[in-house]
């Protein structure tokens, strides 16, 4: 049925739960997984250029550390579950676009991701990456709550 599941994560507890669900499904199906993290782009406005350079280096270092930790969780959990796992990341301020691009580039036939359940004003202001993936994806998406 499904041969390669994309497991996007933002490093949150909900994402980790969705990763574990995806790994259980992959093990049952004899599928492999691709763990994925979308790094945010650095954007800043400042009066002095030196401030931006220092801030950008700190931002990128912290972002990469978060990505490494989130992807390490997937790799370790996959190894413990006995599921083949590849890891990917990309820098993109639109995580849903990065998720869809990764799914296509890595030949994934199912995306398994969490929903934070944002609604109302919070959902309007913060948006829902899961909803955007559901709306724009041409491949199936399994949402873990």
C-alpha positions in Angstrom: 0.0 0.0 0.0 2.3 2.8 1.2 6.0 2.4 0.7 7.5 5.7 2.0 5.9 7.9 4.6 7.0 11.5 5.1 7.1 12.4 8.8 7.4 16.2 9.1 8.1 17.6 12.6 8.4 20.9 14.3 10.0 19.2 17.4 6.9 19.6 19.5 5.4 16.9 21.7 2.4 16.6 19.3 4.8 16.2 16.3 6.7 13.5 18.2 3.4 11.7 18.9 2.6 11.8 15.2 6.0 10.5 14.3 5.5 7.5 16.6 2.1 6.8 14.9 3.8 7.1 11.5 6.5 4.7 12.6 3.9 2.1 13.8 2.1 2.4 10.5 5.4 2.0 8.5 6.4 -1.0 10.5 3.0 -2.7 10.0 3.2 -1.9 6.2 6.9 -2.8 5.8 7.4 0.8 4.6 10.3 3.2 5.1 10.0 6.8 6.4 11.6 10.1 5.7 11.9 12.4 8.6 11.6 16.1 7.7 12.2 19.5 9.2 11.6 22.9 7.6 14.1 25.5 9.0 12.8 29.1 9.2 14.5 31.7 7.1 16.3 34.6 8.8 14.5 37.9 8.4 15.5 41.1 10.2 15.5 44.8 9.9 18.2 46.8 11.8 20.0 50.1 11.6 23.5 48.6 11.9 24.7 45.8 9.6 27.0 44.2 12.2 24.0 43.6 14.4 22.3 41.7 11.7 25.3 39.5 11.0 25.7 38.5 14.7 21.9 38.0 15.1 21.7 35.9 11.9 24.5 33.6 13.0 22.9 33.1 16.4 19.5 32.5 14.8 20.8 30.0 12.3 22.7 28.1 15.0 19.7 27.9 17.3 17.4 26.9 14.4 19.8 24.2 13.3 20.1 22.8 16.8 16.3 22.6 17.0 16.2 20.8 13.7 19.0 18.4 14.7 17.2 17.5 17.9 13.9 16.9 16.2 15.4 14.8 13.4 17.5 12.9 15.9 14.3 11.9 17.7 12.9 10.5 14.4 16.1 8.7 13.5 16.3 7.1 17.0 12.7 6.1 17.2 12.9 4.6 13.7 15.9 2.6 14.6 14.2 1.3 17.7 11.1 0.4 15.7 13.2 -1.3 13.0 12.0 1.0 10.3 14.3 2.2 7.6 14.7 6.0 7.8 16.1 8.9 5.8 16.4 12.4 7.1 15.9 15.7 5.2 15.6 19.4 5.9 15.2 22.5 3.9 15.1 26.2 4.8 11.7 27.7 3.9 9.4 30.2 5.7 6.4 28.3 4.4 6.6 24.9 6.1 3.6 23.5 4.1 5.4 24.2 0.8 8.6 22.7 2.1 6.6 19.6 3.3 4.9 19.1 -0.1 8.2 19.6 -1.9 10.0 17.1 0.3 7.2 14.6 -0.2 7.6 14.9 -4.0 11.4 14.9 -4.0 11.7 11.8 -1.8 8.9 9.8 -3.5 6.7 9.7 -0.4 3.2 8.4 -0.9 1.7 9.4 2.5 2.3 12.3 4.8 1.8 11.7 8.5 1.7 14.8 10.6 0.2 16.4 13.7 -2.4 19.0 14.1 -2.1 21.5 16.9 -5.8 22.2 16.7 -5.5 25.9 16.5 -8.9 27.5 15.9 -10.5 31.0 16.0 -8.2 34.0 16.3 -5.2 31.8 17.1 -5.8 29.7 14.0 -6.3 32.9 11.9 -3.2 34.6 13.2 -0.8 31.6 13.3 -2.3 29.6 10.5 -2.4 25.9 10.3 0.4 24.2 8.4 -1.5 21.0 8.5 -4.6 22.6 7.0 -2.4 24.1 4.2 -0.8 20.7 3.5 -4.3 19.1 3.4 -5.5 21.8 1.0 -2.6 21.7 -1.4 -1.4 18.0 -1.3 -2.0 15.7 -4.2 -0.9 12.7 -2.0 -2.8 11.4 1.0 -2.3 13.0 4.4 -2.9 11.3 7.7 -3.4 13.7 10.6 -2.6 12.7 14.1 -4.4 14.5 16.9 
